[in-house]
């Protein structure tokens, strides 16, 4: 984690899979950066000729971690099934509900296939500096 940056993500070592450490001052920023971080691992190429579209999303969860996994798995599903990239344009984390808007754009190809986002050691931590989470991706 770069203490000079208020928010960001870095790839961290994991034995068999891929993992990211994500940190941000707010939960909204943490979830948004989690999607950006996963996209950076996948390394897709956008179809520049295709226009994008907006889509509302809403996830209910028993805790913050389950909503994060649901969000990332939905982005991964859109990528693999519909060849769509997902970028969050609006997001609100409140109680046990996550709502917002995706901007989807067609992609030509992607380098890394993520099978699933895991719950392995998944815990969103909060401190006076903000939020941090380590996410493991099954590849």
N, C-alpha and C positions, 0 to 999 in steps of 0.2 A: 504494500500500500504506500503510495506517495503522500506523505504527510503535508506536502506543499500544495496538493490539489484537494479541494473541498469535496470533489466527487470523481468517480472513475471506476475502471475495472482493469484487472490484470489476470492473465492466465497463470494458474498455480499448478505445481506438480501434483499428479495423481498417478498411482501405480498403473492402472489399466485403462482408465477413461480420461476424459477431459474435465477440467475444473476451472472455475472463475472465482475470484474474490471481487466483490462489488461493494462500494461504499458511497454514501450520499447523505446530505443533510436532512432529507425528508424521505418518508416512505414512497411518496409519489415518484421522486427522482430515482430511488433505488429500483423500483419496478421497471421504470423506463430504461434505465441503464442495463438492467438484466436482459431485456430484449435486445438492446444494442450489442451487448457483450456476446450473447448467443449468436447473433448475426455475424459478428466478427469471426467467430470460430468456424461457422459454416462457409464463409467466403463465397457468397453468390455473386453472379454477374447479372445486372439488371438488363431487361429488354428495353432499350431506350426508345423504341418505336411504340411501345404500348402505354396507354394512359393508365393512371391509377384510379382507385376508388376508395372511398371512406366506408368504414363499417363500425357500427357501435358494438361494444362488448360489455358483458356483465358476468361476473363470477361470484358465487357465494362460497364461503369456506368456513371451516371450523376454526381456522387460525390463519395468520399471515403467511405461513409457509405453504399451506395447501393452496391458497389463492395464487401465490407466485408460481408454483408448479403447474397449476391449471392454465395460467396465462402463457407460460413458456411452451407447454405442450400444445396449446392451441396455435401458437405461431409456428411451431415445428410441423404440425398437421397441415396448415395452410401451405407451407413451403413444399412438403412432399406430395400432397394430394393435388393441389391446385397450381403449383409452381408460382406462388405469390410470396413476396417479401412482406414483412409486417413491421411497420414503424408506428410507435404510439405518438399521436398528436395531442391527445387529452387523456388524463387519468385522474382518478380519485379513489383513494383507499380510505374507507370509512367503516368502522366496526368490522363486521364479517362480510363486507361487500366491496368488490372491486369493479369499477365502471370506467368507461372511457371510449376512445375512438382510435381505431387503427387506420393507417393509410397503407393500402396494399398496392403493390406494383408487380407486374409479371417479371419473372426472371428467365434468363436463357439457360443457366446452369448453376450448379453449386459444387464445391470441392469436398465438403465433409457432410456425411450423413449422421445425424443424431437420432439414435433409436428412441431415447426417452430422457426426460429430466428426472433425476432421482431424488429421493428423500434422504439419501445417505448423509448423515451428520448435518442435515439441514436445520439451521437455527438462525433466525434473524435477530441480531444483537443490537441493542440500543444503548448509547452512551451520550454524554454531553456534546460529543462531536457529531452525532448523527447515527446512522444505521450502517451495519455491515453484515454481509452474508457470503458464505462460500457455497457454490452450487456445483454439483457433479453431474456431468452429462454422460449417459451410456452411449458409446459409439461402436 
